[in-house]
């Protein structure tokens, strides 16, 4: 079994999986067919020695979630909208939506808690209590948001595909056959999930912010933005370390338990058709890894659909 940690994320009616050399997104089209796009990973990001260093490699994780993940999401949206005439989630519309969503995310989950606590900071006796209060507000907003969006039918389906992705990775890492029956037996939670990563980020913000103290509110707001890549890098290492020792240490299992519990908000039990889509995405990535090993990375085709692929309608914009 390779030491590489395969992973991915849910998209609209599908799953994106990433390997060492390639990524693939598999989507259930309105026709019922499974549509697949497979491509190489950007060399500048995934082959950089610097970005493989501890803490720096957390930036690659951010790229997965923001860059690569958004491209997969936009492609899946185009497939999902393929039966609607003159509708396409791409170009300025797509990237404008991404920019607005990212800005709102930073504003609501990183800046708003700081601003709200700053309004009552004069009544708080110490920087420690102030930062603990800020962390509590931030965590409350995150949990409330995940709970609320999870009640929307469309998002609930995305969360079910999230569960399918976790089940597939869990099965693969356990050496089980990649078929829906075998994969369905595995849990929807995973130690390397981005939901657990977000929880670690929230807790680390409290710890690091405490050392900063209580500077003026504008400086404090600016510090929250500056801290995002630093906290993300540290959080990535902690999640990676925790996943490595999860089966070996009761203490690690205890520490990771809240993150695994939080995944109940972001995953749902998938059906068999969802598992088929997730398995297909991972199989495409594994096939790419075999091609890279046999012909060399530089000779690997940038996109090589299998004979069973169904051509996606329209421009994939990838």
ABEGO torsion letter per residue (X at the ends): XBABBBBEBBBBGBBBBBBAABBBBBBBBAAGBBBBBBBBBBAAAAABAAAABBGAAAAAAAAAAAAAAAAAAAAAAAAAAAABBGBBBBEAAAAAAAAAAAAAAAAAAAAAAAAAAAAAAAABABAAAAAAAAAAAAAAAAAAAAAAAAABAAAAAAAAAAAAAAAAAAAAAAGBBBBAAAAAABBABBAABAAAAAAAAAAAAAAAAAAAEBBBAAAAAAAAAAAAAAAAAAAAAAAAAAAAAAAABAAAAAAAAAAAAAAAAABBBBBAAAAAAAAAAAAAAAAAAAAAAAAEAAABBABBBBAABBBBBEBAGX
